[in-house]
Amino acid sequence: MKLISLVFLGLFSYTSHGFPAAPFDGLKSKVVPPIHETSGAYDFEGIVKLHNCSGSVIRFIGQPMEANAIVLTNGHCLSGPFIGPGEIVSNQSSRRSMRVADKNKRFHYVRAQKLIYATMTGTDAALYQLEETYNDLKAKGISAFELSDARPAVDTDINIVSGYWERGYSCHIDGFAYELLEGDWTFTDSIRYSDSGCETIGGTSGSPIIEKDTRTVIGVNNTANESGARCTINNPCESDEQGEIVVREGTAYGQQTYVFYSCLDSEFNIDLTIEGCELTK
């Protein structure tokens, strides 16, 4: 197991896609045109705004309301340098501030107390444990999304809802990439979005992929091919089982999250020693 420590880095320069850098501090600055969209079509309850990314409050199936709430975002959304290939961050103390939307789209400050797990290998995902319990959030008018324990299916209609930009996207799952290569990182079984409707941008990283007309999270948004380059940062490429490379300019992708259940113990803790655990260790 490779564990790393993180040091703070400022916001990265803005780019429209890929491991996107957000253009401003989302906890301090207001959303500004032309990116800003408001729409009653999207459910923002439980959607999270980070300083550099988006996220969502998720709850494992059967997890008690008395438990500390969990926030899902990307592994590349941590407040520090990117996690190296093959590396993880696990059970690290955190005091990260976030804002989470209630059912009326009012954002409330919450704070993490622990980074449960994060990686950019296999999947690009991170789980934070909040100081607040699910009951505490419920008292503020905030319910969690349920994290699905099943691999999503092709043609599933999805919404991608960004707390950072306070906007949503709608499209469907076009298919899956056996491997998605971006710089030094490799993601497996990545979720490919359809060609129109989910043209995600910097700041949408970490947004939940929600099965349409439900409150079920089936993945996490993370990257897109910006300019048609081959397998570079901000320009991921697909590799099939034979190693054949395909570049899809403008195509956006998300990562699998059902794999967390393979490492979940009876107390809803992530235990990487569990037999059959599929997360990077």
N, C-alpha and C positions, 0 to 999 in steps of 0.2 A: 504494500500500500504506500503510495506517495502522498504525503500531506505537505501543504505549503502554508506559509504565513503570508498575510497580505499587508501592504502599506498603502496609505492613501495617495491617490492620484486625482488631479482635477479632471474636469470634463474634457472629453476629447473633442477635436474639431468636428464640425458637422459634416455628415455624409448622409445621403438619402437612403441607403440600403445597407445590407450586410450586418456585420457586428456594429450596428449603427451607433454613432455618437449623437447624443441629444444636444440640441443647440443652446439650451439654457438650463438652469437649475429649476427643475419642475416643482420643487417645494417652495421656491421663493418667488418665481416669476409667473405671471399670468399667461395663459395660452393666448397666442396672438394669431391673426390671419396671416397667410391664407390657409394654414393647416387646420385651423379650428373649425369643427363642425359640431352642431348640436342636432340631435335627432331622438325623437321619442321611440324609435324603432329598436334601440339597444338598451339592454338591462345593465345598469351601472352598479347596482347594489353588490358590494363586495369587491369592486374593482379598485386596484391600488395604484397610487401615483408615487414613484420614486424620484429621486433628484435627477436620475439619468435614464430611467426606463419605466416600464409598466409592470403590473403584476396582478394577482388576485388572491383573495382569501379563499383557501380550499379546505375541505374537510374530508378525511378518509371515510369510507362507508362504515357506519357503525361507531364512529368515534364519538365519545360523550361530549355533551355541551359544556361540561365542567373543565374540559381540557384547554390548555393554552392554544389559541388559534394559530394557524399556519398560513404563511404567505408563499405562493409559488411565483418565481420569476426565472430569468435565465442565469446560467452560470457566468456568462460574460457581463452581467449587470452588477457584480459586486463592486464595492467602493475601493477598487484597487486594480492592479494590473491583471491581464487575462490569466486564468488558470492554465498551466502548461498542459500539453498533450499527455494523457495517461495519469494526470494528477487529480487530486480531489482536495476539498476542504471539508472537514467533518467536526461537528460538535465544538465550534469555536464561539466564544463569547462575542456578543454584538450589542451595540446600542444604537442601531440604525433607526432613524426616524422615517416614517412613511405617512401617507394620507390615504384613507380608504373611504369610498363613497357609500352613503346610505341609500335607501330606496327612493329618496327625493333628490339624489345626485348632489348632496352636500358632502364635502370631504372633511373627514375627521382625522386629527393626528393620532397615530399609534406608534409604538416603539417595539423593535425587536429586542429580545434578550439573548437569542442564540441563533447562529447559523447552523442549522441541523446538518445540511449536506449541500455540496455544490460540485459540479463537474462541467467540463466542456469536451468530454470524451464519451462517445456513444450517444449521449444526449447532451443538451445544453440547458441545464436546469439547476435551480437552487431552491431550497426550502428554508425559510426563516421561521422561528418560533417567536410569537409575540408575547409581550407581558400580559396582554389582555386575553381572557378566555372567550370562547364562543358565546357564552352567556353575557359577558361584558359587552361584546359587540351587538348582540341582539337588543340590549337595552338602549343602544344608540340607533336602532332601526337598521341594523346590518346583519344579513344572513350570509353564510358562506356558500360558495359553490361546492357541489359534490365532485370529487375527483373520480373519474371512471377507472375501473379496474380491468377494462377490456381494450384491446387494440382497436382503433377506429377503422371504419370501412371506407372504401372508395365510393365516391358520389355522395357522401354525407354532406348535407348543407351545414355550413358553419358560420359563426360570427366571431370576429376577432375584435376585442374591445380594449382600447388603450386608455389607461388612466392618465398617462403623461399628456396626451393630446386631447383627452376628453372626447374621443370620437370612436366610431366603430367601422368595421368593414364586413362585407358579406360576400361569400363565394361558396365553393364546394371543394371537397378533397378530390384532386385530379388523379392522384396515385401516390406511390412511395418510391423513394430513392434507396436502393440497396446500401450504398454508401454516398454520403455527401462530403466532399473534400473542400475545405476552405483554409487556405494557408497551411499551417502545420496541424490543423485539427480535422478529425474524422468523426462524422455523425452517422449512425446506422438507422436504417428504416425510417428515414426522414419523411415527413408529411409534405407533399407537394400540393400547392393550391392551384385552382383553376386560373385561366389566363386573365380574367377580368373580375374586379370587385375587391381583391385583397392585395392591392399594390401598397404594401406596408412601407413605412419610412422610419428614419431615425427617431427613437423615443418610443416606438411601438414594441421594441424588444421586451420579452417577458410577458406580453399580453396573453391572456388565456385564449385558447381555441375552444370555443363553446359550441356544442351541438345545438343547432338552431331550434328555437322554441322550447329549450330546456334550460336548466341551471346546472348542466353537467359539463365539466371541463374534460376535454379529450386530448389535449396537447398544449404546447406552449410555443408561441411565435418566436422566431429567432433570426432569420436571415433572408437575403434575396440576392440574385445576381444583378449587379448594378449596371455594368457596361459591356457585358459579353466576354470579359476576360476569362481565362481558364484557371480555375482552382486557386485563385488568389483571395486575399482578404477583401471582403465586399463583393466577391465574384465566385461563389461556390459552384462547383461542377458535380455532376452525378457520375458515379462509377457503378457498373453492373457487376455481376458475379464473375465475369470473365475479365474484368479490369478495363472494359471499354468505357471511354469518357464521353459524356454528352454535356454540352454547355447550353443552357436555356436562358438567354438574356431576358431580364425583367421578371423571371419567375421567382416567387417567394416561397419560403419553406417554414415549417414548424417541426418540433421535436416531440418524441414520445414521452408520456408521463405515466402510463399504466404500469411501467416497470418498477415504480416505487413500491407497488404492492408485493413484489417478489422478495423484498427485503424488510417487510413490515412484521414486527413481532406482535404478540397478543396484547401488548400495552400501547400499540400504535407508535412504536419507536422504530427508527431506521436502524437495522442491525445488519451490517455488511457481512457478518459471519454466518448468516442463515444459509443453509444449503439451498442452492437454486437461485440465490440473489443475483440479479442481472445487472445491477449498477456497477459502474467502474469502482474498483477497490484500491 
